[in-house]
Amino acid sequence: MEGFYFSFYLLSVMSGREFFVSRYEQLGWKYRPVNLRQAIRFNQLNSSSNSIGRQDLVLRLSSLGLNLETIDFLSSGFWVCNSKVSAGATAEYLLGLYSIQEAAAQIPVSLFSNLRGKRVLDASAAPGGKTVQLANAMDNTGSIVALDINKQRLAALTNHLERCHVTNTIVYQLDARNSPKLGLKFDCILVDAPCSGNFASDNNWFQNRTQTDIERNARLQREILMKTAECLTDNGEIIYSTCSLEPEENELNINWAIQKLNIQPVKITCPGTSGLTNVFGKQLDPSITHSRRFWPNTTQGFYICKLARCPHEN
């Protein structure tokens, strides 16, 4: 434990880029600038109602100058390549035939075991990309309760749902920390937690983030995890994700959840590297290797963990 606190002491006297780059090197990744690739996701709900197949959409967009390339680790994702038009300025986008959604951000929803007919909680839903993806995976069956605390973001969420013909979703302006007040139990819970983000998608990130920000966000995320876990059915699943690189918001939060919430990581199959089990000298629960960490490359930085209730003791 002395190494853990000493590392934090050393880092506390540093700031900005130097501070965070040093952290990443201690965690096993060498910083380098990245060029993110824009991605879209095919919306089969709207495409089916309009009798447009995936390849038809690719050809239509190509004729407009929006060239696409399949993303090999996603079932409905495409990279935007050498585009002459904006992906958000086509009639096909306005019709909801596809969503603009970062590639790594398309992975969490795909990790639920089975969504058809289930009751699902989207704990931090706006602006709605993952909510639409949930409805697609459910084929508009079952029900989704989509929460967000920000009224303006709810307007973007409801617009996105309407544009993409989502019909199985109820939207509430509610802090996810108050989700037990709904009086419902959920089979599947998506906690795409509010987080600190990362430098790959924000040119001023290093100048605008501090260790204090990281710790504040980590506390908020633990509160959301704790309260949403109260709403989980006995055989339910939680997908926890952030677009943060900071272990306080990722592996350290999952380590806390294992100890406090009677939930444990479940092995998942997707790209990325195994979750860290040694963070600045602190040894974490070995099951955290089941989670996945994405260091920035063609995608932004991301972290994903699938959680389920621990087996009941006899």
Phi, psi and chi 1 to 4 in degrees:
 res  aa     phi    psi   chi1   chi2   chi3   chi4
   1 MET       -  -27.8  -73.3  -64.4  -68.9      -
   2 GLU   -60.9  -40.1  -71.2 -176.6    2.0      -
   3 GLY   -63.0  -35.9      -      -      -      -
   4 PHE   -61.1  -50.5  176.7   73.1      -      -
   5 TYR   -73.3  -32.8  -68.5  113.8      -      -
   6 PHE   -65.4  -39.8 -178.6   62.4      -      -
   7 SER   -61.4  -41.3  -66.0      -      -      -
   8 PHE   -67.4  -33.7  -89.3  109.9      -      -
   9 TYR   -64.9  -46.3  167.5   74.9      -      -
  10 LEU   -59.7  -44.2  -71.8  177.8      -      -
  11 LEU   -71.2  -25.9  -66.3  173.7      -      -
  12 SER   -69.4  -20.5   67.3      -      -      -
  13 VAL   -91.4    2.6  -60.1      -      -      -
  14 MET  -107.6  171.1  -58.2  164.6   65.4      -
  15 SER  -151.5  164.9   62.5      -      -      -
  16 GLY    57.0 -143.3      -      -      -      -
  17 ARG   -55.6  -44.6 -176.9 -174.8  -60.6  -91.8
  18 GLU   -58.6  -43.4 -179.2 -174.6   11.0      -
  19 PHE   -58.3  -52.2  173.4   86.4      -      -
  20 PHE   -75.4  -38.4  -73.3  102.3      -      -
  21 VAL   -60.8  -39.3  167.3      -      -      -
  22 SER   -63.0  -41.1  175.5      -      -      -
  23 ARG   -60.2  -46.6  -77.9  166.0   60.4   90.2
  24 TYR   -63.5  -37.7  -57.2  152.7      -      -
  25 GLU   -65.6  -38.1  -70.9 -177.7   -5.6      -
  26 GLN   -65.5  -27.4  -71.5 -165.3   48.3      -
  27 LEU   -88.5   -1.3  -63.6  172.8      -      -
  28 GLY   102.5   11.8      -      -      -      -
  29 TRP  -128.4  130.8 -175.0   74.9      -      -
  30 LYS   -92.2  125.6 -173.4  172.0  178.6   59.4
  31 TYR   -61.3  140.0  165.9   79.2      -      -
  32 ARG  -152.9  146.3   58.2 -176.9  178.1  -85.1
  33 PRO   -62.9  149.8  -19.8   32.0      -      -
  34 VAL  -129.5  155.2  -63.2      -      -      -
  35 ASN  -115.2  103.7  -67.6  -46.8      -      -
  36 LEU   -70.5  144.4  -63.2 -176.1      -      -
  37 ARG  -100.9  133.8  -59.9 -176.8   67.7 -178.0
  38 GLN   -71.4  144.9 -173.2 -179.9   40.2      -
  39 ALA  -134.2  153.6      -      -      -      -
  40 ILE  -128.0  164.1   67.9  169.0      -      -
  41 ARG  -128.5  129.1 -176.2 -178.9   50.3   75.8
  42 PHE   -67.5  127.2  177.2   76.9      -      -
  43 ASN   -99.0  102.3  -76.5  -25.7      -      -
  44 GLN   -70.8  -23.4   58.4  -97.9   32.7      -
  45 LEU   -59.9  -54.1  -74.2  177.7      -      -
  46 ASN   -69.9  -38.8  -91.7   15.1      -      -
  47 SER   -64.9  -38.0  -60.4      -      -      -
  48 SER   -65.1  -43.6  -62.9      -      -      -
  49 SER   -67.2  -23.9   63.2      -      -      -
  50 ASN  -101.0    9.2  -73.6  -80.0      -      -
  51 SER    53.7   42.5  -59.8      -      -      -
  52 ILE  -116.6  116.7  -63.2  171.6      -      -
  53 GLY   -80.6  168.6      -      -      -      -
  54 ARG   -59.6  -45.1 -167.5  170.5  -49.1 -178.9
  55 GLN   -68.7  -33.2 -166.4   55.6   38.9      -
  56 ASP   -60.4  -43.0  -65.7  -30.3      -      -
  57 LEU   -64.3  -42.6  178.6   62.7      -      -
  58 VAL   -58.6  -43.6  170.5      -      -      -
  59 LEU   -68.1  -40.5  -67.4  173.3      -      -
  60 ARG   -62.2  -45.5  -81.4  175.3   59.5  163.8
  61 LEU   -68.6  -36.2  -65.5  178.0      -      -
  62 SER   -61.2  -38.6  178.0      -      -      -
  63 SER   -66.1  -21.7   70.9      -      -      -
  64 LEU   -89.2   -7.4  -61.3  173.3      -      -
  65 GLY    97.6   10.0      -      -      -      -
  66 LEU  -104.3   95.3 -172.5   65.6      -      -
  67 ASN   -90.1  137.3  -60.9  -51.5      -      -
  68 LEU  -121.8  152.7  -56.3  177.5      -      -
  69 GLU  -135.3  131.9  175.3 -173.5  -39.9      -
  70 THR   -59.5  137.3  -59.3      -      -      -
  71 ILE   -91.6  116.2  -58.6  176.6      -      -
  72 ASP   -67.4  -19.7   58.2    7.1      -      -
  73 PHE  -100.9    9.4   57.1   85.6      -      -
  74 LEU  -126.0  146.5  -63.2  172.7      -      -
  75 SER   -81.4  -26.6   61.3      -      -      -
  76 SER  -132.2   18.2  -60.1      -      -      -
  77 GLY  -102.6  147.8      -      -      -      -
  78 PHE  -137.2  140.7  -63.6   88.9      -      -
  79 TRP   -78.6  143.0  -61.8  117.8      -      -
  80 VAL   -90.4  124.4  176.1      -      -      -
  81 CYS  -123.3  129.6  -50.5      -      -      -
  82 ASN    46.1   49.7  -58.1  -41.9      -      -
  83 SER   -80.2  138.1  177.4      -      -      -
  84 LYS   -95.6   -8.0  -62.5  177.8 -178.0  178.5
  85 VAL  -132.1  159.3  -62.5      -      -      -
  86 SER   -74.7  136.7  168.3      -      -      -
  87 ALA   -64.0  -21.0      -      -      -      -
  88 GLY   -97.6   12.6      -      -      -      -
  89 ALA  -122.5   25.1      -      -      -      -
  90 THR  -108.9  156.7   69.4      -      -      -
  91 ALA   -62.8  -34.5      -      -      -      -
  92 GLU   -63.0  -37.6  -72.9   76.1    9.9      -
  93 TYR   -67.0  -45.2  173.2   75.7      -      -
  94 LEU   -64.7  -28.0  -64.2  175.0      -      -
  95 LEU   -80.7   -5.0  -72.1  168.9      -      -
  96 GLY    78.5   21.3      -      -      -      -
  97 LEU   -73.4  -19.5  -59.0 -178.4      -      -
  98 TYR  -152.9  160.0   64.4   89.4      -      -
  99 SER  -116.5  146.0  -65.3      -      -      -
 100 ILE   -85.1  114.1  -60.3  170.8      -      -
 101 GLN  -147.5  125.9 -171.0  175.1    5.0      -
 102 GLU   -55.1  143.2 -157.1  -85.1  -26.0      -
 103 ALA   -59.8  -50.0      -      -      -      -
 104 ALA   -63.6  -31.6      -      -      -      -
 105 ALA   -69.8  -13.8      -      -      -      -
 106 GLN   -82.3  -11.0  -63.2 -177.2   40.6      -
 107 ILE   -77.6  -44.8  -63.9  174.7      -      -
 108 PRO   -51.0  -48.0  -28.9   36.5      -      -
 109 VAL   -61.0  -34.2  168.7      -      -      -
 110 SER   -68.4  -11.0   71.2      -      -      -
 111 LEU   -91.9   -7.8  -61.9  175.3      -      -
 112 PHE   -67.0  143.8  -75.1  110.2      -      -
 113 SER   -65.0  -45.6  -61.6      -      -      -
 114 ASN  -161.8  127.1  179.9   24.7      -      -
 115 LEU  -110.4  -18.3  -75.2  164.0      -      -
 116 ARG   -59.9  129.3  -74.2 -175.1   61.8   86.3
 117 GLY    75.6    3.4      -      -      -      -
 118 LYS   -87.9  164.3  -63.0  -66.0 -178.9   63.7
 119 ARG   -97.9  121.0  179.3 -179.0  -71.5  168.8
 120 VAL  -122.7  138.0  179.5      -      -      -
 121 LEU  -109.6  123.1  175.7   65.3      -      -
 122 ASP  -104.0  101.9 -170.1  -11.0      -      -
 123 ALA   -74.6  -27.1      -      -      -      -
 124 SER  -138.7   77.8  -59.3      -      -      -
 125 ALA   -83.1  -36.3      -      -      -      -
 126 ALA   -63.7  144.7      -      -      -      -
 127 PRO   -86.7    2.1   31.1  -35.5      -      -
 128 GLY   113.3    0.2      -      -      -      -
 129 GLY   -58.7  -46.1      -      -      -      -
 130 LYS   -74.6  -29.6  -65.9 -177.1 -176.9   67.4
 131 THR   -64.1  -44.9  -42.4      -      -      -
 132 VAL   -62.2  -39.8  172.6      -      -      -
 133 GLN   -64.8  -39.0 -170.4  178.5    0.7      -
 134 LEU   -60.1  -47.7  -75.6  165.6      -      -
 135 ALA   -61.5  -37.2      -      -      -      -
 136 ASN   -61.3  -48.2  -90.4 -113.7      -      -
 137 ALA   -64.4  -26.5      -      -      -      -
 138 MET   -91.1   -7.0  -61.1  165.6   73.9      -
 139 ASP    53.5   39.0 -162.1   23.5      -      -
 140 ASN    61.6   19.9  -96.5  -22.5      -      -
 141 THR   -91.9  176.4   64.0      -      -      -
 142 GLY    60.3 -149.1      -      -      -      -
 143 SER  -151.1  145.7   60.4      -      -      -
 144 ILE  -119.3  130.7  -58.0  170.8      -      -
 145 VAL  -105.4  114.9  175.3      -      -      -
 146 ALA  -107.5  121.6      -      -      -      -
 147 LEU  -110.8  146.4  -50.8  179.9      -      -
 148 ASP  -158.6  147.3 -154.5  -85.2      -      -
 149 ILE   -86.8  -21.3 -167.2  172.5      -      -
 150 ASN   -94.1  119.9 -173.3  -61.3      -      -
 151 LYS   -63.3  -40.2 -172.3  173.7 -177.7  178.7
 152 GLN   -65.6  -38.6  -69.0 -178.3  -33.3      -
 153 ARG   -68.3  -29.8  -75.2  168.9   58.9   85.6
 154 LEU   -64.2  -33.0  -77.4  177.1      -      -
 155 ALA   -63.7  -42.8      -      -      -      -
 156 ALA   -64.7  -38.5      -      -      -      -
 157 LEU   -63.3  -50.8  168.9   61.3      -      -
 158 THR   -64.9  -35.7   53.4      -      -      -
 159 ASN   -62.6  -42.5  177.8  -89.8      -      -
 160 HIS   -64.1  -42.9 -162.2  165.9      -      -
 161 LEU   -63.8  -43.0  -61.8  177.7      -      -
 162 GLU   -65.7  -44.2 -177.7  177.5   -0.3      -
 163 ARG   -61.1  -33.1 -177.9  173.1   59.3   82.2
 164 CYS   -98.6   13.1  -65.7      -      -      -
 165 HIS    59.6   39.1  -67.8 -169.2      -      -
 166 VAL   -82.7  126.9  171.5      -      -      -
 167 THR  -121.7   -0.1   59.9      -      -      -
 168 ASN  -109.6   20.9   67.6  -19.1      -      -
 169 THR  -121.3  135.0  -60.3      -      -      -
 170 ILE  -110.5  130.5  -59.6  170.8      -      -
 171 VAL  -106.4  130.9  175.2      -      -      -
 172 TYR  -125.8  139.6  -76.3   99.0      -      -
 173 GLN   -85.2   99.5 -176.5  179.9    0.5      -
 174 LEU  -154.5  134.1 -174.6   70.4      -      -
 175 ASP   -66.0  128.9 -171.6  -36.9      -      -
 176 ALA   -58.5  -22.3      -      -      -      -
 177 ARG   -69.8  -11.3  -68.1  173.2  -68.4 -177.4
 178 ASN  -106.5   14.0  -67.6  -36.2      -      -
 179 SER   -59.6  -29.4   52.7      -      -      -
 180 PRO   -61.1  -21.6  -28.1   37.5      -      -
 181 LYS   -66.1  -16.5  -68.1 -176.8  178.2 -179.9
 182 LEU   -66.8  -24.0  -66.7  168.3      -      -
 183 GLY    69.5   27.7      -      -      -      -
 184 LEU  -123.9  153.2  -61.9  171.3      -      -
 185 LYS  -109.0  142.8  -67.9  -69.9 -175.1  178.7
 186 PHE  -121.2  140.2  -64.5   89.9      -      -
 187 ASP   -74.2  -35.4  -53.9  -60.9      -      -
 188 CYS  -137.0  133.6  -59.3      -      -      -
 189 ILE  -128.4  124.6  -61.0  176.1      -      -
 190 LEU  -101.4  116.6  176.3   62.6      -      -
 191 VAL  -111.1   83.4  179.5      -      -      -
 192 ASP   -87.9   86.1 -173.9   45.6      -      -
 193 ALA   -72.1  143.7      -      -      -      -
 194 PRO   -55.1  132.7  -19.1   30.2      -      -
 195 CYS  -146.2 -177.2   70.3      -      -      -
 196 SER   -82.4   -7.5  -61.1      -      -      -
 197 GLY    69.2 -162.6      -      -      -      -
 198 ASN  -156.4  166.8   65.1   86.2      -      -
 199 PHE   -65.3  -22.8   70.6   86.9      -      -
 200 ALA   -65.3  -27.4      -      -      -      -
 201 SER  -111.9    9.1   55.3      -      -      -
 202 ASP  -148.1  110.2 -179.9   -4.6      -      -
 203 ASN   -63.5  -23.3  -68.4  -26.6      -      -
 204 ASN  -103.8   14.4  -62.6  -45.2      -      -
 205 TRP   -58.9  -47.6 -168.6   88.7      -      -
 206 PHE   -59.6  -35.8  -73.3  123.6      -      -
 207 GLN   -77.2  -23.7  -69.4   74.6   33.6      -
 208 ASN  -102.9   -1.3  -65.8  -25.7      -      -
 209 ARG  -118.1  144.4  -70.3  -68.9 -177.8  -84.9
 210 THR  -131.9  168.0   66.5      -      -      -
 211 GLN   -60.6  -32.7  179.7   67.5   26.7      -
 212 THR   -62.6  -40.6  -59.7      -      -      -
 213 ASP   -59.5  -44.7  -62.9  -30.7      -      -
 214 ILE   -60.9  -46.4  -53.7  -56.6      -      -
 215 GLU   -67.3  -37.2  -67.6  169.1   -6.7      -
 216 ARG   -64.4  -45.0 -178.9 -177.3   62.4 -111.4
 217 ASN   -64.5  -37.9  -74.1  -30.1      -      -
 218 ALA   -62.7  -39.3      -      -      -      -
 219 ARG   -64.2  -43.4  -72.8 -167.4  -62.7  -89.1
 220 LEU   -60.1  -43.9  170.7   61.7      -      -
 221 GLN   -63.6  -39.6  -68.1  153.0   -3.5      -
 222 ARG   -64.6  -39.0  -71.1 -164.6  -65.2  -88.0
 223 GLU   -63.4  -41.7  -69.0  171.1    7.4      -
 224 ILE   -65.8  -44.2  -68.6  173.4      -      -
 225 LEU   -59.6  -44.0 -102.1  178.2      -      -
 226 MET   -62.2  -46.2  177.7  174.4   63.2      -
 227 LYS   -74.7  -38.7  -69.8  -58.3 -177.1  179.6
 228 THR   -69.5  -33.3   54.2      -      -      -
 229 ALA   -61.6  -28.4      -      -      -      -
 230 GLU   -64.9  -21.6  -68.3  179.9   16.4      -
 231 CYS   -96.1    2.9  -56.8      -      -      -
 232 LEU   -85.4  135.1 -172.0   67.3      -      -
 233 THR   -67.5  164.0   59.8      -      -      -
 234 ASP   -59.1  -35.1  -73.4  -16.8      -      -
 235 ASN  -104.7   19.7  -63.7  -45.3      -      -
 236 GLY   -82.7  176.1      -      -      -      -
 237 GLU  -132.3  142.4  -60.5  172.9  -22.4      -
 238 ILE  -116.5  131.8  -63.1  175.3      -      -
 239 ILE  -105.4  119.3  -58.6  -67.6      -      -
 240 TYR  -106.5  129.3  175.0   84.5      -      -
 241 SER  -145.1  152.0   63.3      -      -      -
 242 THR  -142.8  161.7   77.2      -      -      -
 243 CYS  -104.7   34.2   56.4      -      -      -
 244 SER  -104.9  149.0  172.0      -      -      -
 245 LEU   -96.3   -6.4  -61.6  174.7      -      -
 246 GLU   -83.3  127.0  -46.9  -47.8  -44.5      -
 247 PRO   -63.8  -25.6   20.8  -32.3      -      -
 248 GLU   -59.3  -32.4  -66.6   87.1  -13.4      -
 249 GLU   -92.3   -5.7  -58.3 -177.0   50.0      -
 250 ASN  -123.8  -97.6  -61.5  -36.4      -      -
 251 GLU   -60.0  -39.7  -69.5   92.3  -13.8      -
 252 LEU   -66.9  -34.9  -71.4  172.1      -      -
 253 ASN   -66.2  -40.9  -90.3   -8.4      -      -
 254 ILE   -67.0  -38.4  -61.7  -57.4      -      -
 255 ASN   -60.2  -41.7 -162.8   62.3      -      -
 256 TRP   -62.8  -43.8  170.2   87.3      -      -
 257 ALA   -63.5  -38.7      -      -      -      -
 258 ILE   -60.0  -41.7  -67.4  168.2      -      -
 259 GLN   -76.3  -31.6  -63.4  170.7  -10.2      -
 260 LYS  -108.8  -24.5  -58.3  -67.3 -174.3 -179.6
 261 LEU  -115.1    5.6  -56.7 -178.2      -      -
 262 ASN    58.3   38.0 -165.6   39.6      -      -
 263 ILE  -129.1  158.3   53.4  179.1      -      -
 264 GLN  -143.7  151.3   62.0 -175.0    9.3      -
 265 PRO   -65.6  145.9  -22.1   34.2      -      -
 266 VAL  -114.8  141.2  176.4      -      -      -
 267 LYS   -63.5  135.3 -171.0  172.7 -177.0  179.1
 268 ILE  -127.0  156.4   53.5  178.6      -      -
 269 THR  -116.1  109.8  -58.9      -      -      -
 270 CYS  -166.5  169.4   68.3      -      -      -
 271 PRO   -63.0 -178.0  -18.8   31.1      -      -
 272 GLY    99.6 -178.4      -      -      -      -
 273 THR  -110.8  160.6   59.7      -      -      -
 274 SER   -61.6  146.0  -62.5      -      -      -
 275 GLY   -58.2  149.1      -      -      -      -
 276 LEU   -74.1  138.1  -56.8  169.8      -      -
 277 THR  -115.3    0.8   54.8      -      -      -
 278 ASN  -132.8  109.9 -171.2  -61.4      -      -
 279 VAL  -117.5  108.0  174.7      -      -      -
 280 PHE    52.0   39.3  -54.2  132.6      -      -
 281 GLY    90.5   -7.4      -      -      -      -
 282 LYS   -92.7  125.5 -179.4  177.8 -179.9  179.4
 283 GLN   -85.0  128.8 -162.6   64.5   37.1      -
 284 LEU  -106.3  171.6  -51.2 -175.3      -      -
 285 ASP   -57.9  131.2 -168.2  -74.6      -      -
 286 PRO   -62.1  -22.4   17.2  -29.7      -      -
 287 SER   -67.7  -12.9   66.9      -      -      -
 288 ILE   -67.7  -15.5  -66.1  174.3      -      -
 289 THR   -62.8  -17.5   57.9      -      -      -
 290 HIS   -70.9  -20.4  -67.1  -30.6      -      -
 291 SER   -80.1  170.2   64.2      -      -      -
 292 ARG  -129.8  136.9  -55.2  -60.7  -74.4  176.6
 293 ARG  -116.9  132.0  170.1  176.8  -81.5  -93.3
 294 PHE  -111.6  109.2  -66.8   71.5      -      -
 295 TRP   -78.4  145.0  -67.2  104.4      -      -
 296 PRO   -58.4  134.8  -24.1   34.5      -      -
 297 ASN  -148.8 -107.6 -168.3   -3.8      -      -
 298 THR   -80.9  -19.9   52.1      -      -      -
 299 THR  -107.1  164.6   73.9      -      -      -
 300 GLN   -72.8  168.9   66.5  170.6  -44.1      -
 301 GLY   -64.6  144.7      -      -      -      -
 302 PHE  -157.9  156.7 -141.4   79.8      -      -
 303 TYR  -140.1  137.5  177.8   80.8      -      -
 304 ILE  -138.6  134.6  -53.2  171.5      -      -
 305 CYS  -140.4  133.3 -173.7      -      -      -
 306 LYS   -99.6  131.1 -178.4  174.6 -178.9  177.1
 307 LEU  -125.1  143.9  -62.3  156.2      -      -
 308 ALA  -139.0  162.5      -      -      -      -
 309 ARG   -65.4  144.0  -68.4 -148.5 -179.3  -82.6
 310 CYS   -66.1  146.6  -62.1      -      -      -
 311 PRO   -58.1  141.5  -20.8   31.8      -      -
 312 HIS   -68.3  138.2  -65.8  -67.1      -      -
 313 GLU   -76.7  140.3  -65.6 -176.4    2.4      -
 314 ASN   -80.7      -  -65.4  -37.3      -      -
